[in-house]
Amino acid sequence: RLRYTDLTAGAHAVLAEQWVSTNQLSGSSEAWIPVVITRRQATDPGLVSTFVALMEPYGGSPAVLRTVRLPLENADGTPCGDAGVAAEVELADGRKDVFVSADPDAPSTGHSLLVQPTHSIKLDGEACFVRYAETGALERVGICNAESIQIGATMVKLRTRQQYVEIRFGGPEPTIVWGSDECVGEILLGGTK
């Protein structure tokens, strides 16, 4: 089974069927499969679209309870354009995931702070993943092409911009699970090291 949740702003969805060849290059086996077509329209030229969706394959009960698109702002408090994306995924086990992604076509000055106000996330980078435990405590943080992230009173500062770093929280001290220890400059928990 597959559940599809579309978060595209100003879009319309259509359910349809699509013909596919099931034998690739050999034979003539075919099938019709269900598809979702998400479409945006404008009367003025120059429509630019960012399609955002969550596809959840599952057997039995779905792991995702709820998915919502969240506001995303620039450092000065102005809303990011539609191509800047923030989304929250509430899981059946009580955990919560938040994803933030910058507009890939936005001009970069090297310091492009994105703010997701609902979860007090401030990201100096292109993308991040934040997982909260069922208690609401910070569990995991992954940052992409980034220099720093602040989530409430917790801050991670890297020595230089890194492609990807992931940190697990919740133990006696944070643990780097992806990336090298040398790339992390400091981790502040509740304002203290």
Order of alpha helices (4+ residues) and beta strands (2+ residues): beta-beta-beta-beta-beta-beta-beta-beta-beta-beta-beta-beta-beta-beta
